[in-house]
Amino acid sequence: MTQQSDRRILKFPAVHPCEYVSPVTLLRDLISLSREINDYQLKVVAIHKRHARETIRQIGLLLIFFEEVWDRCRSSLPDSVVLCFSELHIALQKFRYLLEDCTREGVRLWVLMKCERISTEFRILIRAIATALDVLPLDSIDVPIEVRELVELVAKQAHKAKFDVDPDDELAARSVLSILNQFENGVSPNPNDLRRVLDHLQIRSWNECNDEIKFLDEEIDLESSDGYDREVLLLSSLVGFMSYCRAVMFDAVDGRSTNRLEARYDSEVLSCLNPEDFRCPISLEIMTDPVTVSTGQTYDRSSIQKWLRAGHSTCPKTGEKLTNTELVSNTALRKLIRQFYSDNRIPVAETGNRNRDITRTNLSGSPAAAEAMKMLANFLVGKLAEGTDEEKNKAAFEIKLLAKSNIFNRSYLADAGTIPYLLKLLPSTDPSTQLNAMTALLNLSKHSRSKMLIVESSGLDLILNVLGEGITVESRQIAAATLFYLCSVEEYRKLIGEIPNAISSLVELIRIGTHRGKKNAVVAIYGLLLLPENHQRVLAAGAAPLLVDLLASSERSDLITDSLAVLERLGEKPDGTMAILCTSALPLFVGILRSSTSRAAKEHCVSLLLSLCINGGAEVIAILQKTASLMPSLYSLLTEGTSRASKKASSLLSILHEFHNPSSPGLLTQAVRQERIVHVQ
């Protein structure tokens, strides 16, 4: 059975049986398909219930026929029967896909809005079954008369079936459109109208509502990549509708575990988004449209298409033979890449004829979605201002989810006045409330205006209190991530650096935190180091030996790369070099340069070694010159490294060669002078 992740909803990639398929094989598949379809009677069908029930009933009758044929004459079927069975096989595949879509979690609203199309699909497929049964030579099949009558009954009923849109479904769809129109005109919908739609969809919990939003968001991403703006408009409106329902119509999140799961996801943002993991194995560039081939490897679409057009039939990375040339969009990876670009304010490169600039998320997907977001933001501010403790906690939880989605939501939530109220929740003694408020502020801090509002609302001290004394490690590591985003503003780097214990709290998190906590603390320190005045503060807090310990103990490439980036920054100044050399880490750096598969890690490593030579002098150069494994790594970087890494490797080689050959006076002095100029710049 085709997995949901491999197939778009309302797409029916049925496979026509091979011309030479064995009758036994074909009949066995027909029985299997019929049983699978019959099992759908046990599943919840909120929309098109009558159509699904009628289809399952008729195919249940066909199952009796197929099983009778299997028992009596499966190996002696005439070609005319096999041909009819092949047509039935195609129809049953499509029916299974259609029922799968109608019963999938999270698709009820979308299926409702597509009720006319789905009714048409039911009608087309039942007609296909009727046509195949009309020409089926029943007389040539050895089955009892009562079984033949069953088949004739199915054919007759299939011809008569109309499969018009269910009146209740049609009324519910019109209600949704009416509510969207109210949103667009700035009118708050009547809760009773919302409840009627949710009841029709059988959406009775926060989690079920959230599942709908997740599905719609995924469809928006897929439709945007395919260029279907009209579909995106409707999907965005439905996200606004369902987001409003989720926050307004449900008083509580289902289960306390949800907070934990969402918090873990949020706190992984900085630890998961490593650009080295996003590079196409062919082009070595960060992918803009990742697709997966039959071997399970992922490539950028344009790169793998060029590979296939060149006549290759193997996987470039593994060398395995490709069983087919289908390219399946890797939606999850594409969303992570876009998140990385969004968080770092980097425009996504244009591919094909469509501009995929992440700034599209500055805009709402539709006028209805925009107005729904405005109303929802004001509703949540009201709960934060005057609600009970439980209502405030849920409002913070809703804000963190909404702010995670896109820039537009962050903008409206910030402008509505959520930030001062969220900051007031940070001293809460309830772990869940503190965690939700801190995560909401993290997601909002990715927006430029939110950064200003956080600082102007005296939020730095409150965030730093969570960083140093948060109730949970999760809250502390999210506070570190928030500081990372605030550090993108030069003025705030200075403010944070001057606050007592700010940097030492980040260093302490490196010492005691989880992988995510260490990662967030390291990148926050890197952001602070962009201001020269913070250099000495970071050294005084004892960051250098801790970072070296991280390199020695961590197996995570992203944490190694980020730690090297901070050490590179520290090593650019003599006091930083001395602090690093005191850890006796030179062999460790050389080992990473030799063994790492990360281009970024190699670049940081060679730059760090060069700084240590420049600032550490002859003693450091002598040690490196005697390290046999260093030279091959440096020569490799000359041809295979990035432009910057190649230049650094060239300078380091010049220094090492001069040290080995004193008869070339002046080269060392010249190389050192040139690199010091680069450091100053």
N, C-alpha and C positions, 0 to 999 in steps of 0.2 A: 504494500500500500504506500502510495506517495506520501512523504512527510510534509506537514504543513509548511515547514521552513523552506521547502524546495519549490513551492508552487504559490503563485499569487491567487488571492481569493477571486472566485468567479472565472477562473481559467481552468479549462478542462483538457489537459494534454493526453487524451486517450490514444493508445497505441493499437494500430490495426494488426490483428493476428497475421503471422507470416502465411504466405500462400501455401506453404507446404506443412503447415502445422498439423500435428497428429490429432485426429478426432478425440482421442482419449484425453490428450492434454487440454484441448479446447473445452471439452465438456467439464473437466475437472475445474478449470478456471471459472467457467460459468457458474458452477455450483458454489465455489468459494466466494465469488462476487455477490451472488444472490444471498448467501448467508451473512456476509458483511452488511449488506443493505438491510437485511431483516433485523440485524442487531440494533439498527438505529431507532427502532420503535421503543427501546429502553432509554433513549437519550432525550434531553429537553429540547423541544423545538418551539421556540417562542413565536417565531414568525413563519407564515406559510404552513401552519400546522395541518390544515386540511389537505393541502397538496402533498405534504410528506407522508401523511397517514395513508392516503389513497395509493401513492406510489409504492410504499412498502407493502401494502396489502396485495397489490397486483403482482409484484415481483415475488412475494411469498408463494403465490399460486404457481408461478413459473418454476420456483425452486422444487416444488413437488414433481413437476414435469421433468426437469433435468435429472433429478435423483432417480426417477423411474427409468429414464433412458439409460442412465449409468448402470443400473442393475440389470437391464435386459439386453441392450444392444450397443454398448458404447464403442465396440471395436468394429462395427459393421454399418456405419452411417454412410449414406449416399453423399456424393459431392454436393448435391443441391441442398441437403440438410446442413452440411458443414458450412456452406456459403451463408445460409440464413443465420446459423449460430454465430458466425463471425460478426455479422451486423448487430446481433443482439449483444455480443461481447462488447462492442464499442459503446453502445447505448448504456449498458450497465456500468461500464467504467465511469461514464460521464454522470450517471445518476449517483454513483457513490461519491464522486467529487462534490456534486451539488448538495447532497445531504450532509456531507462533511462540513461544507461551508455554512449551512443553515444551523448547525449544532455547535460550531466552534465557540470557544470562550472569547468574549470580548467583541463579537462582530454583530451583535443583535441590532444596534442602531443603524449600522451601515447596511445590513441586510434589509431592514425595514425601509430605508430610503431607496433601495434598489428593488422594491417589491414588484414593480411592473416588469423589469428585466428578468427577475427570477421566475415570475409566473410564466413568462414567455419561454424560458429555458425548460421548465417542467413540461410545458405544452409541446415543444419541439421534440423532446426526448421521448415522451409517451407516444407521440405520432411515429417516431422512428421504430419503436417497439411494435406498434400496430402494423406498420408496413412490413416489417420482417416476418411477423406472424402470418400476415395475409398470404405470403408466398411460400411459407413453410409447408412442404409436402408431408402432412401428417400421416397420410395413408402409407407412406414408405417407412414409417417408424413403428416398431412393435411395442405399443403401449396400450393399456386398457382403454376402453371406450370412455370411461368416466374421466380419465386423465386428458384425453383428447378434448372432451367437452370443457374441461377447465381452461385449456389453451384457447379454445374458441371464445370462451367467455371473456378471457383477458383481452383478446383482440377486439371484441365487440365493445367492451367498456373503454378500452384505450381510444377507440375512434370517437366515442361519445364524450370523453372527458374534455372539459373546457379549460379548466385551470385558470379562471379569471382571478384577478386580484381579490383577495379576501376583503370584504367590506370593513372589517375591524382593523385590518392592517392599513388599508387606505385612509381610514379616519385618523389613525395614530400618526401616519406619515404627514397628513395635512396639519395635524396639531403641532408637530415638530417645526414644520415650515412657518406656521403662524407665530410660534415662539421665537424663531430666528428673526422674523420680521419685527417683532416687538423689541428684541435686543438691538437691532439695527436702528430703530427709531428712538432708542434710549428709554424704553418702557420696561420696567421690571415685570417679569411674568408672574402670573398667579401661581402660588405653590401647588394649588389643587390641579392645575393644568399639567404642571411638571410631574406630579404624583401619578396622574392617569397614564401619562406616557411611560413612566418607569414601570408601573404595574403591568401595562400591556407587554413591555419587553421582559418582564419577570426579573427586573433588576431590583433587588431588595436589600443590597448591602453596599457599604463603601467600597469593598474590594471588587465587587462586580462592576461597579461604576468605574473604578480605576482601570480594570481590565479593558473596558471599552476605550478609554482615553489612550492607553498604551497601543492598542491596535490601530486606532485612527492616526496616531503620531507616526507609526511605522508606515502606514499607507501614504501619508503626506510625503515622507522621505522618498518613497519609491516613485510616487507620481511626479514629484518635483524633478527627480533625476530623468524621468521619461518625457518631461515637458508638457504634462497635461494640466494646464493651469486651471481649467474649469473644474476639474475634479478636486484640485487642491483647494479651491474656493469653498466648495461644499464641505470637504473634510475639515477644513479649519473652522468653519462655522459650527460643525458638530462637536469638535473638540471644545469650543467655547461653551456650547450648550451643556455638554457632559461635565466639564470642569465646574461650571456653576452648580449643577445638580450635586456633584460630589461634595462640595463644600457646604451648600445651603440645605440640602435635603437629608443629609445623614449626620447625626449628632456625634458619632464616634467612629473612629477607625476600627475595623474588625480585628481584634486581637492585639495584644501589646507587642507581639513579635514584629509587627509591621514597622513600628518605629525603628527597631533595631536593624531590620533588613535594609530599610531606606537609608539609615544613617551610615551603614557600612558601605553601601554603594556610593554615597556622597563623599565619604572620606577617602575613597579610593581614587577620586578624580585625579589628584596630582601624582599618585603612585602608578597609575596605569597608563597615563598618556605620555609614552616615551616615543619620540619621533623615530628612533631607530627601528622600532617594531612596525612602523608604517611604510617602510621603504619597499618598493617593488624589487623582487630578486633579479629582474631583468634590467631595468633602467637605473636602479639604486636611488631613484627619486621617491619622495613621499607620494603615495598613491592618492589620486582624487576620485577614482571610480574602481574600488577593489572588487574583483570577481574571483570566484573559486572554480577550479577545473576538476575533472573527474578524479584526480589523484588526491584531492583535498588541499592542494597548495593554492595560495592566493597571489594574484598578480594585478597590476593596474590594467584596466581593460584595453587601453590603446597598445600597451606593450605586448600583451599576449596575443592580441589580434594580429599584430605585425609578425609575430613568431609563427602563428598558424598560417598566415597568408604566404609566408616564405616557404611553405611546404613541409614544415616540421609536424610530426605526429606524436611527439613525446613531450613529457613534462620537463620544462627547462631546468628545474631545480633537482628533481629526483631521477630523471632519465627514464621514468616508467612510460610505457605505451599508454596513450590516452584512449580510453574506451569510447569516448565521444568528444565532440568539440563544443559541447554546451558550456556556456559561461554563466554561472549563477551569481547574482549580485550578493556580495557579502555586506548585508545591511548593517549588522552590528559593528563591524570594523569601520564602515564608512561614517557611522554616527560618532564613533570615538575619534576619528580623524577630524571631523568637523568640530567636535567639542574642543580638541586640542587647538585648532585654528582660532576658534571663537575665544577661548580663554587667553590666548596669547595675542589676540588682536591682529592676526595674520590673515590677509585675504586669500581665499582658495583660488588656485589657478583655474583658468577657463579651459574647459574640455569640450571638444566638438563644437557645436553651434550654440551651446548653452552656457551662460555665465553662472558658475556655482558659488559666487562670492557669498561668504557667510553673512555679510551685512544684510542679506535678504531677511534674516531673522530680526532685523531692526523693525520690520513692519509686521502688522498682524496679517494673518492669512486672508481675512475677510472683514468687512465692516461689522458684521454681526459678532464675530469673535472679538473685535476691538471693544465694542460696547459691553459685551458680556464680561470682559476682563476688567473694565472700569467699574462696573457694578460689583463684581466679585471682590475687587481690591477694597472698595469702600465697605463692603459687608465684613471683610476680615479685619479691617481697622476698627470697626465697631466692636467686634468680639474681643480684640486685643485691649481696647480701651475700657469696656464695661462688662465683659463676660466673666464667668466663673473661672477658677483656675483651670478646670478641665477644658473649658471653651477656649481659653487663651492658648493652652498647649496644642489643641487641635488646629487653631488658626495658624500658629507658628508652623505646624506640620504641613498644612496646606500651602503656606507661602513658600516653604523650602521646595516643595514639588513644583509649584508654578514657576518660581524663579529659576529652577534648573532647566526649564524647557527652552526658553529663548530670551533674547535681549528685550523684545517688546514687553513681555511680562515683567521683567525686572524694572523696566522704566516706569510702568504704571504702578507697580507695587511700591516703588520708592516714592513716586510723586504723591501717592495717596496717603503717605505718612506712616508707613509700617515700621520704618527703621527705629525711631525713638522708642516705640513700644517694645520692639524685639530686644533692644538693648536693656530695657528695664527687666526683662525676663532672665537675663544672664546670671544675676546673683541668686536665682531660684535654688532652693534646696532639693527640688525634685529632679532627679537625673534626666528623665525624659524631656521635661520642659527646657532645661538648660541645653540639652543636646539639640532639640528641634530649633530653638531660637538661634543657637550658634550656627547650625547648618543653614538656616534661612539667611542669616547675615553673610555667610560664606558665598552662597549663590547670588545674593544681591550685590556683593562687593565686586563681582565681575563687570558691573556696569559703572561707567566713569562717574556719573552723578551720585551713585550710591556711596562711592568711596568718600566723596566730599561730605555727604550727609552723615556718614558714620563718624568721621572725625569732628565735624562741627557739633555733633550731638554728644561730645565727650565720650565717644565710644572706645577710644584706644585703651584707656585704663581698664575699662570693663572687660575688653577682649583679652588684655594681658593678664588680668586676674584669672580668667578661665584657663589661659595657657599655663599659668603657674600653679593654680590650685583647683582646677576643674574637678568636678565630682567623678568623672570617668576619664579614662585615657582617650576615648573617642572624642569627647568634648575638647580635650586639650589639643589633640592633633588637628581638629577642625579649626581651632583658633589659630594654630600655626599656618594652616593653609590660607586663612583669611588675611593674615599679616602678609603673606606672599603677594596677594593681589593688591593690598594697600601699598606695598613697596614699589608698585609700578609708577607711583607718583613721587617725584624727587623730594618734594617738600615733606612728605610723610615718612620717607626713609630717615630724614633728620629727626623728626619728632619721635619716631619709634626708638631710634638709636639712643636718644638722650634720656629716655625713660629708664630709671634704675631697674635692673633685673630683667629687662626685656630680652636682651641677647642671651643672658645667662639662663633664662627660662627655656629658650630655644635649644641651647646647648644641652640642658638637662633632659629635654625631650629626646635628643639624639641618644642620650645615655640609656633612658628607661623605656622609650616608646616602642610600639610595634613597628613593623616594617613601614606601614603607612605614616606613622607618627615621625619616624626618623626621616623619611623622604620629605614630608611637609616641612619639617624643621630645617633640613639642609637647603631646600630651595628658598625658604624664607631668608635664611642667612645670606644666601647668594644675592637675593634682591637687596638686602641691606648693604652689602659690600659694593654695590654700584655707587654708593656715596663714600668717597675716600675717608671721611671722618670716622666711619664705622670700622675701619680696618683694625685699628688698635683695640677697639672694644671687643671685637670678635676673638682676637688673639688672647686678650686678657681673660676672656671667659673660658679659655682652654679648649677651643674648637679643634685646633690642629691635631693633637694626639687622638682625640675621639674620632675624627674623620679617617685617620690612618687605621685605627682599629676597625672601623667599618669596612674599609677596603680589604683588610685581612680576613674578616669574618663573614662578609656578605657574599651570597651567591647570586644576588639579584643584579642584573646588568644595569637597570635604571638607577639604582641607588649607588652603584659604583661610579657610573658616569657623572651623576650629580655631585658626589663627594669629590671626585677629581676636579670638577669645574670650580668648586669652592677652594680647594687646595691650590689650583692654578692661580686663582685670583690672589690668594694670600701670599703665594710664593713670588709674586711680582715685586715685592718690597723686601729689603734686606732682613728686617725683623721677622717677616713671615717665613723667609727662607730658613733662618736660624731655628725657628720653632719647628719647622718640618724636619730639618736635618737632625734635630735632637731625638726624633722618633726612630732613627736608623731605618728609614723606609725606602731607601734607594733601590735595593733589590726587589722590593714589592712593586715599585713603579715600573721597573724594567720588565718584570714578569707579566704585569698587566698589558704593557705595550706589546709584548710578544704573543700573548694568548687571547687577548680580547677580540671578539668579533664585531664590536661596536666601533664604527668609524669615529663617532664623537668621543668615545673614551680614549681612543688612540691619539686623537688630536689634543685632548686635554693633557694626556700623559706626556707627549713629546714637548708641548709648550711648558709644562711644569718642569721637566728635566732641564730644559734650556734655561729657565729662570734660575733654577738651583745652581747651574754652572756659572751663570753670569754673576749672581749674588754670593755664591759660596766659594768661588775661586778654584785654585789649583787642587785643593784637597778633594773636592767633589769631582772635578774633571778626571783626576787620576783614578778614582774608584770606577767611574763609568768607562774610562778608556780600557780598563782591565776586564770589563764585563763582556765576555765573548758573544753572548746572545744579543747584545744591544745593536751591533752594527747591521746584521741582517734585517732587523726590524726597521731600522732607520732607512736603509736602502729600499725596502719594500714600500715605505711611505712616500718615497720620492716619485714612484710611478702609480701607486694605488691609492694614496691618501687624498684627502681634500686639498684644495689649493693652499689653504692656510697651513695644514699639517705638513704638506710637502716643503713649504718655505721654512717652517720651524725645523724640520728634519735636516734640511740642507745646512742651516746655520749651525745646528748642533754637530753635524758631521765635520764642518769646517773647524770648529773649536777642538774637537777630538783629534782630528788629523794634525792640526798645528801643534797640539800638545805632544803628539807622538813624534812629530818632525820639527824640532826647534829651529831648523835651518831656514824656516819661512817666517821671518820676523814681521810683526805687524798684523798678521791675519787675525790673531786672537783679539787684539785690541780693536780692530775694525769690526769684527763680528759682534763683539760685546757692545761697541758703541751703537751699531745699527739696531740691535735688539733693544737697547735701553731707550732709543728714540721711539721704537714701536710701543714699548710699555708706557711711556709718557703720553703718547698719542691716545 
